[in-house]
Amino acid sequence: MIEKTIVVIPTYNEKDNIKSIISTVLSKDDSIDVFIVDDNSPDGTCNIVENMKSSNERIHILKREKKSGLGPAYLAGFEYIIKNIDNVKYIVEMDADFSHDPNKLPIFIKRMNDENLDLIVGSRYCGAGISVINWPLQRLFLSYYANVYARIMLSSKIKDLTGGFKCFRRDALAKMNFSYVLSKGYSFQIEMNNAFEKNGHKISEESIIFTERHCGLSKMSGNIIFEALFRVLRLRFRNQKKYFRL
C-alpha cells in the first residue's frame, strides 16, 4: 500500500482559494492527500470542501466549532491524522492562499526520504537574500528581525523559525506531547521548530519563495508578530524534554 503524505491546511474564510489550492496540491503526486481544518468559516469554505470530498477520497476535513488560533487548528489536524488515517509517512503544514508554492511538495518528500529527515522547514531566509514577494518593506523588516531575535534567544540554527510551510515525519510527530504546546498564534511555528531542534531531531531547511496572497484577507498583523516575540521569552525557559514522550 502507498505511504501517504497529508497536507494539512487550516482555513477560515478561504472560499476564494480553497477549490484551487486543493486541486493543485492533489495534482503534485498521487500519494498526496489534503486535510482541511476549518474553523467554522461563515463564508461557505466548508461547503466547498464537502462537495469536493464527496467525489474524492483523498480529501479530508475536520470541522471545528469556532476560530481558536493557528496552533490548536494544526494540532487538532495532527492528532486526528495520527489516530485515524493509516499509511501516513509525512504530514505537511501549508497555507490555503498560495503563499506557499505547491511545487515544493515533491521536493520536500524527496529530501525527507533521501536524507532521512524528521522535519524540513521551508525557509524564506536560507537562500541568497530574502525570498519574499509583494510584502511592504515594514512587514519584511519586522518578519526578518523577528527571526533574528528568536534565533538568538533560543540559540537556534534554523534561519526561518516563523515560517509555516514545513514537513514532519509522522512517526516523530506522533511521539509529541501536544498538550504541552503553549502557543495558539503564529508563535506556534517557532515553538514547534524549537521543540524538534532541542530534542535532537534531524532538521533541514529548503529555500522557498513566499508570495503574499492574491485573494482573501491576510490573517497576519503586527500585533500577531509582537505576540510571538513575547512568547519566545517564555519558550526560552521551558523544559524542552517534556515536548516528547520517551
KALINGI-V752293 format. One record per residue. RES is the residue in one letter. PHI is phi in radians with two decimals (none if undefined). OMEGA is omega in radians with two decimals (999 if undefined). NEAR is the number of other C-alpha atoms within 8 Angstrom. Layout:
res-><RES RES>
phi-><PHI PHI>
omega-><OMEGA OMEGA>
near-><NEAR NEAR>
This chain:
res-><M I E K T I V V I P T Y N E K D N I K S I I S T V L S K D D S I D V F I V D D N S P D G T C N I V E N M K S S N E R I H I L K R E K K S G L G P A Y L A G F E Y I I K N I D N V K Y I V E M D A D F S H D P N K L P I F I K R M N D E N L D L I V G S R Y C G A G I S V I N W P L Q R L F L S Y Y A N V Y A R I M L S S K I K D L T G G F K C F R R D A L A K M N F S Y V L S K G Y S F Q I E M N N A F E K N G H K I S E E S I I F T E R H C G L S K M S G N I I F E A L F R V L R L R F R N Q K K Y F R L>
phi-><none -1.20 -1.38 -1.62 -1.94 -1.97 -1.66 -1.60 -2.19 -1.34 -2.32 -2.67 0.99 -2.10 -1.09 -1.32 -1.96 -1.14 -1.12 -1.21 -1.17 -1.10 -1.07 -1.18 -1.07 -1.12 -1.27 -1.34 -2.99 -1.18 -1.52 -1.70 -1.87 -2.06 -2.18 -1.60 -1.95 -1.80 -1.63 1.01 -1.05 -1.34 -1.58 1.62 -0.92 -1.07 -1.11 -1.10 -1.11 -1.06 -1.13 -1.20 -1.11 -1.09 -2.09 -2.61 -1.28 -1.50 -1.86 -2.21 -2.52 -2.08 -1.72 -1.82 -1.29 -2.74 -1.39 -2.36 1.98 -1.12 -1.03 -1.04 -1.12 -1.10 -1.10 -1.09 -1.14 -1.01 -1.09 -1.10 -1.07 -1.06 -1.50 -2.16 -2.05 -1.48 1.05 -1.69 -1.78 -2.29 -2.20 -1.90 -1.69 -2.74 -1.41 -1.52 -1.84 1.20 -1.20 -1.84 -1.37 -1.03 -1.12 -1.37 -1.04 -1.07 -1.20 -0.97 -1.10 -1.09 -1.17 -1.03 -1.20 -1.17 -1.80 0.94 -1.48 -1.65 -2.72 -2.12 -1.88 -1.24 -2.02 -1.45 -2.19 -1.78 -1.62 -1.46 1.58 -1.98 -1.78 -2.35 -2.05 1.26 -1.65 -1.12 -1.00 -1.08 -1.17 -1.08 -1.08 -1.07 -1.15 -1.09 -1.34 -1.12 -1.18 -1.04 -1.04 -1.14 -1.09 -1.19 -1.13 -1.80 0.89 -1.76 -1.69 -1.37 -1.38 -2.11 -1.27 -1.71 -1.17 -1.93 -2.00 -2.72 -2.27 -1.82 -1.27 -1.00 -1.13 -1.26 -1.13 -1.15 -1.52 -1.41 -1.57 -1.07 -1.19 -1.53 -1.21 -1.58 -1.43 -1.95 -1.66 -1.25 -1.18 -0.95 -1.13 -1.08 -1.10 -1.13 -1.06 -1.13 -1.09 -1.16 -1.15 -1.27 -1.75 1.39 -1.30 -1.45 -2.20 -2.47 -2.02 -2.14 -1.12 -2.26 -1.89 -1.65 -2.02 -1.05 -0.97 -1.78 -2.15 1.39 -1.81 -1.19 -1.61 -1.45 -2.67 -1.05 -1.08 -1.12 -1.16 -1.12 -1.07 -1.13 -1.12 -1.20 -1.13 -1.00 -1.02 -1.25 -1.08 -1.04 -1.88 -1.38 -1.36 -1.19 -1.21 -1.35 -1.25 -2.24 -1.42 -1.29>
omega-><-3.08 3.03 -3.01 2.81 3.13 3.12 -3.13 -3.11 3.06 -3.10 2.94 -3.10 3.14 -3.08 -3.12 -3.07 -2.79 -3.12 -3.11 -3.11 3.12 -3.12 -3.12 3.13 -3.12 -3.11 -3.02 3.09 -3.12 -3.13 -3.09 2.98 3.06 3.12 -3.13 3.01 -3.05 -3.10 3.08 -3.14 3.13 -3.07 3.11 3.10 -3.07 -3.14 3.11 3.14 3.14 3.12 3.12 -3.10 -3.07 -3.13 -3.12 -3.08 3.10 3.10 3.13 3.11 3.00 -3.10 3.13 -3.01 -3.08 3.11 -3.09 3.05 -3.12 -3.11 3.11 3.12 3.12 -3.11 3.08 3.09 3.12 -3.07 3.14 -3.12 -3.11 -3.07 -2.89 -3.08 -3.07 3.01 3.09 3.12 -3.09 3.08 -3.05 2.92 -3.12 3.08 -3.08 -2.87 -3.13 2.99 3.02 -3.04 3.12 3.11 3.11 -3.06 3.09 3.11 3.06 -3.07 3.13 3.14 3.08 3.13 -3.03 -3.04 3.12 -3.10 2.99 -3.12 2.97 -3.06 3.01 -2.96 3.06 -2.95 -3.09 3.11 3.10 -3.13 -3.10 -3.01 3.13 -3.13 3.01 2.99 2.97 -3.05 -3.12 3.14 3.12 3.11 -3.12 -3.14 -3.09 -3.09 2.98 3.09 3.10 3.13 -3.11 3.12 -3.14 -3.08 -3.07 -3.13 -3.05 3.04 -3.14 -3.04 3.13 -3.10 -3.03 -3.11 -3.06 3.11 -3.04 -3.12 3.11 2.88 -3.06 -3.09 3.08 -3.13 -3.11 3.13 -3.06 3.08 -3.05 -3.12 -3.14 -3.12 -2.98 -2.88 3.07 -3.11 -3.05 3.03 3.05 -3.13 3.10 -3.08 -3.14 3.11 -3.12 3.14 3.12 -3.11 -3.06 3.11 2.94 3.10 -3.11 -3.01 2.98 3.08 3.07 -3.12 3.11 2.96 3.14 -3.13 3.13 -3.07 3.07 -3.11 3.12 -3.08 3.10 3.09 -3.08 3.05 3.08 -3.14 3.13 3.14 3.13 3.08 3.11 -3.14 3.12 3.13 3.14 3.14 -3.14 -3.14 -3.11 -3.04 3.11 3.05 -3.03 -3.10 -3.11 3.13 -3.08 3.06 -3.13 999>
near-><3 5 8 11 13 12 12 15 12 14 12 10 10 13 10 7 12 13 11 7 11 9 8 9 11 12 7 11 8 7 8 13 13 14 13 14 16 15 14 11 12 6 7 9 15 10 7 11 13 9 8 10 11 7 6 7 7 9 12 10 10 9 9 9 6 6 8 8 8 11 12 9 13 12 9 9 13 10 8 9 8 11 6 6 8 5 8 12 10 12 14 12 12 12 11 12 13 12 10 12 10 9 7 8 9 9 8 11 11 8 10 13 8 6 6 8 13 11 14 14 13 13 13 14 12 12 9 5 6 8 10 11 8 6 8 6 6 6 9 10 8 9 9 9 8 10 12 9 9 13 13 8 10 10 6 11 5 8 11 12 12 9 11 9 11 12 13 12 13 11 7 9 8 7 9 9 10 7 5 7 10 7 10 11 10 13 15 13 12 12 12 9 10 11 10 11 11 8 9 6 10 9 11 8 10 10 10 11 10 11 10 10 10 5 7 10 5 5 4 6 6 7 6 10 14 8 9 11 12 8 10 13 9 8 9 8 6 6 6 8 6 8 12 9 7 3>
